[in-house]
Amino acid sequence: MRDHSILEGRRRSALSNSVACDLDSAAGREADIAIDAVVGPEFRAGSTRLKASTAQKLVFKMLTTLAMVRSHETYGDRMVDVRSTNAKLVARAFSLVQDVTGAPPTEVQAALDASDGEIKTAIAVILTGASAASAREHLDAAAGSLRAVL
């Protein structure tokens, strides 16, 4: 059986990949990149939700984490592209800026206010001394890479 989503991707010249818990899976044979997370037989026969689904979930989490790193949404081991849309995320933004910069609370809050809550911009403001507008311009020029700006 052919995987139609892979065939459609190929028709559009897209790179295709598959994640399976079986060596030499049909989808893997069709895909450009095959990730085979062979986990062996299930503890309870017929219960594929145990090992196989957990393994696939871990693979997808690793892939999305790597995508976040490559798209400059992280700085070190921290997510710095968080949108502060509720009280919990506003508090997280404050903590992230403070953890990365070591700045006192008043400076962190001032930088976040000047940066409209943008974590990367606030960090750049504190660590470079630039204005929020200048920090934002540098981030844009660096394709969002905080590491490149610093």
Backbone as numpy.savetxt, mean C-alpha at the origin, in Angstrom:
# Nx Ny Nz CAx CAy CAz Cx Cy Cz
-9.97 -25.79 -18.97 -10.82 -24.61 -18.97 -9.93 -23.37 -18.97
-10.23 -22.41 -19.82 -9.43 -21.20 -19.93 -10.02 -20.11 -19.06
-9.16 -19.32 -18.43 -9.59 -18.22 -17.58 -9.88 -17.02 -18.46
-11.15 -16.65 -18.55 -11.56 -15.58 -19.46 -11.04 -14.21 -19.04
-10.86 -13.97 -17.73 -10.34 -12.67 -17.31 -8.89 -12.51 -17.75
-8.13 -13.59 -17.72 -6.75 -13.54 -18.19 -6.72 -13.32 -19.70
-7.59 -14.00 -20.42 -7.65 -13.82 -21.87 -8.05 -12.40 -22.23
-8.99 -11.83 -21.50 -9.40 -10.45 -21.75 -8.26 -9.48 -21.45
-7.54 -9.73 -20.38 -6.38 -8.91 -20.06 -5.33 -8.98 -21.15
-5.08 -10.18 -21.65 -4.11 -10.34 -22.74 -4.57 -9.59 -23.99
-5.87 -9.64 -24.28 -6.42 -8.92 -25.43 -6.16 -7.42 -25.30
-6.15 -6.92 -24.08 -5.92 -5.50 -23.83 -4.45 -5.19 -23.56
-3.58 -6.15 -23.77 -2.13 -6.02 -23.56 -1.78 -5.75 -22.10
-2.55 -6.28 -21.19 -2.29 -6.12 -19.76 -1.48 -7.31 -19.26
-0.65 -7.05 -18.27 0.07 -8.12 -17.61 -0.92 -8.90 -16.75
-0.88 -10.20 -16.83 -1.82 -11.00 -16.04 -1.06 -11.83 -15.02
-1.72 -12.09 -13.91 -1.14 -12.97 -12.91 -2.23 -13.80 -12.28
-1.80 -14.86 -11.63 -2.75 -15.72 -10.93 -2.18 -16.09 -9.58
-3.07 -16.34 -8.65 -2.69 -16.84 -7.34 -3.49 -18.12 -7.12
-2.78 -19.21 -6.95 -3.44 -20.50 -6.76 -2.70 -21.27 -5.68
-3.35 -22.25 -5.14 -2.73 -23.09 -4.11 -2.49 -24.49 -4.66
-2.10 -24.52 -5.93 -1.86 -25.78 -6.61 -0.76 -25.55 -7.63
0.22 -26.42 -7.68 1.26 -26.30 -8.69 0.67 -26.52 -10.06
1.14 -25.74 -11.01 0.72 -25.90 -12.41 -0.79 -25.80 -12.57
-1.40 -24.78 -11.97 -2.84 -24.59 -12.10 -3.18 -24.12 -13.52
-4.41 -24.31 -13.92 -4.85 -23.88 -15.25 -4.69 -22.37 -15.40
-5.08 -21.61 -14.38 -4.94 -20.16 -14.44 -3.47 -19.76 -14.50
-2.63 -20.45 -13.76 -1.21 -20.16 -13.76 -0.56 -20.42 -15.11
-1.03 -21.45 -15.81 -0.50 -21.74 -17.15 -0.86 -20.63 -18.13
-1.98 -19.97 -17.93 -2.43 -18.91 -18.82 -1.82 -17.55 -18.47
-1.48 -17.36 -17.22 -1.03 -16.05 -16.74 0.43 -15.77 -17.09
0.77 -14.48 -17.14 2.16 -14.08 -17.34 2.98 -14.38 -16.08
2.37 -14.16 -14.92 3.03 -14.43 -13.64 2.10 -15.35 -12.84
2.64 -16.48 -12.43 1.85 -17.42 -11.62 2.45 -17.50 -10.23
1.63 -17.26 -9.24 2.07 -17.39 -7.85 1.36 -18.63 -7.30
2.15 -19.64 -7.03 1.60 -20.90 -6.53 1.98 -21.05 -5.06
1.02 -20.86 -4.19 1.23 -20.99 -2.75 0.75 -22.38 -2.34
1.61 -23.35 -2.52 1.24 -24.74 -2.25 1.24 -24.97 -0.74
0.09 -25.30 -0.20 -0.05 -25.43 1.25 -0.30 -26.87 1.69
-0.45 -27.78 0.75 -0.72 -29.17 1.11 -2.19 -29.38 1.42
-2.52 -30.59 1.80 -3.93 -30.91 2.05 -4.50 -30.16 3.25
-5.78 -29.95 3.19 -6.48 -29.27 4.28 -6.55 -30.18 5.51
-6.65 -29.56 6.66 -6.80 -30.29 7.91 -8.07 -31.12 7.87
-9.13 -30.53 7.36 -10.41 -31.21 7.23 -10.70 -31.29 5.74
-10.75 -32.47 5.19 -10.94 -32.67 3.75 -12.18 -31.93 3.26
-12.02 -31.24 2.14 -13.13 -30.52 1.53 -13.33 -29.12 2.08
-12.55 -28.70 3.03 -12.72 -27.38 3.64 -11.64 -26.45 3.11
-11.82 -25.97 1.89 -10.79 -25.15 1.24 -10.66 -23.77 1.87
-11.55 -23.41 2.77 -11.47 -22.08 3.38 -10.36 -21.99 4.42
-9.78 -23.10 4.79 -8.77 -23.06 5.83 -7.41 -22.65 5.28
-6.56 -23.58 4.92 -5.20 -23.26 4.50 -5.16 -22.48 3.19
-5.87 -22.94 2.20 -5.77 -22.34 0.87 -6.22 -20.88 0.87
-7.35 -20.60 1.47 -7.83 -19.20 1.44 -6.94 -18.31 2.31
-6.43 -18.84 3.40 -5.53 -18.05 4.24 -4.25 -17.74 3.48
-3.70 -18.71 2.77 -2.49 -18.50 1.99 -2.72 -17.45 0.90
-3.84 -17.55 0.19 -4.14 -16.57 -0.86 -4.32 -15.17 -0.26
-4.97 -15.10 0.87 -5.16 -13.80 1.53 -3.81 -13.19 1.89
-2.89 -13.97 2.40 -1.56 -13.47 2.75 -0.81 -12.99 1.50
-0.92 -13.73 0.42 -0.26 -13.32 -0.83 -0.83 -11.99 -1.30
-2.15 -11.84 -1.28 -2.77 -10.58 -1.72 -2.37 -9.43 -0.81
-2.27 -9.66 0.48 -1.84 -8.60 1.40 -0.41 -8.19 1.11
0.46 -9.15 0.83 1.85 -8.81 0.48 1.90 -8.00 -0.81
1.12 -8.41 -1.81 1.12 -7.70 -3.09 0.60 -6.27 -2.93
-0.47 -6.08 -2.16 -1.00 -4.72 -2.00 -0.06 -3.86 -1.16
0.61 -4.47 -0.18 1.59 -3.71 0.61 2.74 -3.27 -0.29
3.23 -4.15 -1.13 4.30 -3.78 -2.06 3.85 -2.69 -3.02
2.61 -2.77 -3.48 2.08 -1.73 -4.37 2.04 -0.38 -3.64
1.69 -0.38 -2.37 1.67 0.86 -1.59 3.07 1.44 -1.44
4.05 0.57 -1.23 5.43 1.03 -1.12 5.88 1.64 -2.44
5.60 0.95 -3.54 6.02 1.44 -4.87 5.31 2.73 -5.27
4.12 2.96 -4.75 3.38 4.18 -5.10 3.59 5.29 -4.06
4.60 5.13 -3.21 5.02 6.15 -2.24 3.96 6.48 -1.20
3.16 5.50 -0.82 2.16 5.72 0.22 2.73 5.41 1.60
3.98 4.95 1.64 4.61 4.62 2.92 5.89 5.43 3.09
6.29 5.55 4.34 7.60 6.12 4.67 8.14 5.25 5.78
9.21 4.53 5.49 9.69 3.54 6.44 8.62 2.48 6.61
8.28 2.21 7.84 7.26 1.19 8.10 5.89 1.80 8.41
5.67 3.03 7.96 4.41 3.72 8.27 3.67 4.13 7.01
2.34 4.00 7.07 1.47 4.49 6.00 1.32 5.99 6.18
1.79 6.77 5.21 1.73 8.22 5.36 0.80 8.87 4.34
0.03 8.07 3.64 -0.94 8.62 2.70 -2.36 8.36 3.18
-2.56 8.47 4.47 -3.86 8.23 5.09 -4.72 9.48 4.95
-5.96 9.33 4.57 -6.90 10.44 4.50 -7.62 10.54 5.84
-7.53 11.67 6.46 -8.13 11.87 7.79 -9.60 12.21 7.66
-10.43 11.18 7.54 -11.86 11.38 7.30 -12.72 11.21 8.53
-12.13 10.83 9.66 -12.90 10.71 10.90 -11.96 10.95 12.08
-12.51 10.98 13.26 -11.72 11.31 14.46 -10.58 10.33 14.68
-10.82 9.05 14.44 -9.78 8.04 14.63 -8.61 8.31 13.68
-8.90 8.64 12.42 -7.84 8.87 11.45 -7.14 10.21 11.67
-7.85 11.20 12.21 -7.21 12.47 12.57 -6.18 12.21 13.67
-6.54 11.40 14.65 -5.61 11.06 15.73 -4.44 10.25 15.18
-4.71 9.36 14.24 -3.63 8.57 13.65 -2.68 9.47 12.86
-3.22 10.44 12.13 -2.38 11.37 11.39 -1.45 12.12 12.34
-2.00 12.60 13.43 -1.20 13.31 14.43 -0.06 12.42 14.93
-0.39 11.19 15.30 0.60 10.25 15.82 1.67 9.94 14.79
1.26 9.75 13.54 2.23 9.45 12.48 3.22 10.59 12.30
2.70 11.81 12.23 3.58 12.97 12.04 4.52 13.11 13.23
3.99 12.94 14.42 4.82 13.06 15.62 5.88 11.95 15.68
5.49 10.72 15.36 6.44 9.61 15.38 7.57 9.81 14.38
7.24 10.24 13.19 8.26 10.39 12.14 9.17 11.57 12.42
8.60 12.67 12.91 9.39 13.89 13.06 9.98 14.09 14.44
9.34 13.54 15.47 9.78 13.78 16.84 9.45 15.19 17.31
8.62 15.90 16.56 8.28 17.28 16.90 7.31 17.33 18.08
7.32 18.45 18.80 6.37 18.61 19.91 4.94 18.74 19.38
3.96 18.43 20.22 2.55 18.44 19.79 2.10 19.75 19.12
2.51 20.88 19.63 2.05 22.15 19.04 2.58 22.31 17.61
3.82 21.90 17.37 4.40 22.00 16.03 3.72 21.01 15.08
3.43 19.81 15.57 2.74 18.81 14.77 1.37 19.33 14.36
0.61 19.86 15.31 -0.73 20.35 15.00 -0.68 21.52 14.03
0.27 22.43 14.22 0.41 23.57 13.31 0.73 23.11 11.89
1.61 22.12 11.77 1.98 21.61 10.45 0.80 20.90 9.79
0.05 20.13 10.56 -1.13 19.46 10.01 -2.18 20.47 9.58
-2.39 21.50 10.39 -3.36 22.55 10.03 -2.94 23.26 8.75
-1.67 23.62 8.65 -1.17 24.32 7.46 -1.21 23.43 6.23
-1.13 22.12 6.44 -1.09 21.14 5.34 -2.44 20.54 5.03
-3.51 21.11 5.61 -4.87 20.58 5.40 -4.97 19.10 5.76
-4.22 18.70 6.79 -4.28 17.32 7.27 -3.49 16.32 6.46
-2.76 16.78 5.43 -1.97 15.87 4.60 -0.70 15.47 5.36
-0.60 14.20 5.67 0.49 13.72 6.51 1.85 13.94 5.88
2.02 13.54 4.62 3.32 13.70 3.97 3.73 15.17 3.91
2.77 16.04 3.61 3.08 17.46 3.55 3.49 17.98 4.91
2.76 17.59 5.95 3.09 18.05 7.31 4.48 17.57 7.73
4.82 16.34 7.41 6.14 15.82 7.74 7.22 16.63 7.01
6.98 16.90 5.73 7.95 17.67 4.95 8.08 19.09 5.50
6.98 19.68 5.93 7.02 21.03 6.52 7.92 21.03 7.75
7.74 20.06 8.62 8.51 20.02 9.87 9.98 19.71 9.61
10.24 18.72 8.78 11.63 18.27 8.61 12.46 19.11 7.65
11.80 19.88 6.78 12.57 20.71 5.84 12.47 22.20 6.16
11.45 22.58 6.95 11.25 23.99 7.24 10.54 24.74 6.13
10.10 24.02 5.11 9.41 24.64 3.98 7.97 24.99 4.36
7.36 25.86 3.59 5.93 26.14 3.78 5.15 24.93 3.26
3.88 24.87 3.62 3.04 23.77 3.15 2.93 23.79 1.63
2.79 24.97 1.05 2.68 25.07 -0.41 3.95 24.57 -1.09
5.10 24.97 -0.55 6.38 24.53 -1.12 6.57 23.03 -0.93
6.24 22.53 0.23 6.36 21.09 0.49 5.48 20.30 -0.47
4.26 20.78 -0.69 3.33 20.13 -1.62 3.91 20.12 -3.04
4.50 21.24 -3.46 5.11 21.33 -4.80 6.25 20.32 -4.93
7.08 20.23 -3.89 8.20 19.28 -3.93 7.69 17.84 -3.97
6.63 17.55 -3.21 6.05 16.21 -3.24 5.48 15.89 -4.62
4.80 16.85 -5.22 4.26 16.64 -6.57 5.39 16.38 -7.57
6.47 17.17 -7.47 7.61 17.00 -8.38 8.31 15.65 -8.18
8.22 15.12 -6.98 8.85 13.84 -6.66 7.86 12.68 -6.76
6.77 12.87 -7.48 5.76 11.82 -7.67 5.22 11.29 -6.34
5.16 12.18 -5.33 4.62 11.79 -4.04 5.59 11.11 -3.10
6.86 11.04 -3.48 7.84 10.35 -2.65 8.37 11.26 -1.54
7.92 11.00 -0.32 8.40 11.77 0.82 9.90 11.58 1.01
10.37 10.36 0.80 11.80 10.06 0.95 12.62 10.94 -0.01
12.17 11.11 -1.25 12.89 11.94 -2.22 12.90 13.40 -1.79
11.81 13.88 -1.22 11.72 15.27 -0.78 12.65 15.52 0.40
12.74 14.57 1.30 13.58 14.74 2.47 15.04 14.50 2.14
